[in-house]
Amino acid sequence: MISNRAALIVLFSCIIVYVIGLFIPLMEIDAAQYASISREMLDNKSFFQVFDLGKDYLDKPPMLFWLSALSMKIFGVHGWSYRLPSLLFSLLAIYSTYRLAFIYYKKEIAQLSALVLAACQAMFLINHDVRTDTMLMGWVAFSIWQLAAWYEYKKWKYFFCGFIAIAGGMMTKGPIALMIPVFAFAPHFILRREWKQFFRWEYIVGIIIIGILLLPMSIGLYQQYDLHPGKIVERVVIKSGLKFFYWTQSFGRITGASQWKENSSFFFLVQNMLWSFLPWIVYFLIALFFSIKKLVQQKFLLSKGQEYITAGGFILTYCALASSQAQLPHYIFVAFPFAAIVTGNFLYQLLETNEFIKFKKPVLIFQLFTYIVLWSCVIMLIAVVFESVSIFTAVACFFVCLGMFPVLFADKNSYYKILEASFYTIIAINLFLNISFYPALLKYQAGNTAADFVNEHSLPKDNIFIYGMFEGRTMDFYSQHIYQHKNDKNEFKVSDIIMMPADSVSAVKKDWPQMKVLFTGPDFHVTLLSIQFLNPLERDKEVRKYVIVKLDGK
């Protein structure tokens, strides 16, 4: 099996890549918007009523904003200080996955499970493109570990920590943090025929704990919305903030009460797992299939020592999320600790027993194919897409890729070498992405490049206005200022500095012939990558230009 030393190296390497990701410029729009809200909360000291650019905000609960604002209070307003709390929660998710697996499996399986989670593509992504899902994963994984420990060891400390974590998750992304533990334990209890577990009086105490901890947030919602019914947020009339948060935003996506309707296919999330759970996705799908098959063979009855918290928890969580009329790829990330344990158990059986011996050779062939595809894509991204990336980076990437092949074809413990190569491949690829690709990509994001220019030249921020374009939130965050928009050229004043699309210059210049262009930059929504953008020969067709102009020409 993988040695403790090798496991620590893998985990430490993952953390290094996570930390490097803290210093990538924020991406529009979610991460940048949440960072901007956190900064605004800190500036206004409005911790129970949440605002975005001075307007009412209701889409997400406040936990991410609270902790990120606290981090900024301690360390200053930076992209990395916004991300830091979420990084800590990702480490909590990894550790909780280890401890949950260790309750039911060998240490080696628990270790593998934690490493699988730490080294899946989604974990690298959500530690720099930070949304609520990173923090939610930590709360949920911790709550299930604690509740499983309470269920097995009968100690109240686990009970209290479990329900405190559920409340924390609900203050991060809503009732889903309560439902996932239900999805995890319900099939386990049913398959063990432990019907009494559904009717324990202790749950009343747990609900009281959750209710007490949710009070500050609930009071804030009541004061901001329920006392002022009829507010319009995102083109929706809000009659009750409490109802919106506890019902419409979560369950309303299933019942149809929510306004959001996109990506409603039941298979949308598993399609996105094909990239987000790399390089483990095939192992996981095989493992899940055999988990279900074994359960059927046992006539849906678990023997002593077996658990179905993880496989059952993943299946029910997936079904609930996939039933939503509005889905995004990162919604399924909260269930990845389950997937990691299912995968870790399968990998151990594959490598240490003869139970899946016929799969060993196909796994080798598939992994070789995966390495070639992944490394080819990364080398192309680094060597071809951006001229600003050093050719030495691409050459280094190529030689690291070649260095994997002797490992794959080593005679001794070859299957373990394949496993190690899987870890080092995904880590090395994300290291190259974080130090080369993402920094080059984010030079095409208007908000942060404009903020850099404004800060560098000490332009008067109160005189800067946005006209005819959406600059996102990175400009507000990195400038530490909320910029106002002007929608009509007749509103311009001689002292104004205007940020606007470059193709508007000629029209504005008719009224302000003395106008002076101070800066020209690219404007592209970097999270909506396209083949045309990645092709340097076609990129100009995809990228708009923006300018910062001084109307008085001085």
Secondary structure, DSSP 8 states (H G I E B T S, - for coil): ---HHHHHHHHHHHHHHHHHHTTS---TTHHHHHHHHHHHHHHHT-SSS-EETTEE--SS-SHHHHHHHHHHHHH-S-HHHHHHHHHHHHHHHHHHHHHHHHHHS-HHHHHHHHHHHHTSHHHHHHTTS--HHHHHHHHHHHHHHHHHHHHHH--HHHHHHHHHHHHHHHHHH-THHHHHHHHHHHHHHHHTT-GGGGG-THHHHHHHHHHHHHHHHHHHHIIIIITSTTEEETTEEES-HHHIIIIITTTHHHHT-SS--B---TTHHHHHHHHHTTTSHHHHHHHHHHHHHHHHHTTS---TT---HHHHHHHHHHHHHHTSSB--GGGGGGGHHHHHHHHHHHHHHHHHSSTTGGGHHHHHHHHHHHHHHHHHHHHHIIIII-TTS-HHHHHHHHHHHHHHHHHHT-STTHHHHHHHHHHHHHHHHHHHIIIIIHHHHGGG-HHHHHHHHHHHTT--GGGEEE-SS--TTHHHHHHTS--EE---GGG--TT-EEEEEGGGHHHHHHH-TT-EEEEEEEE--TTS--HHHHSTTTHHHH-EEEEEEETT--
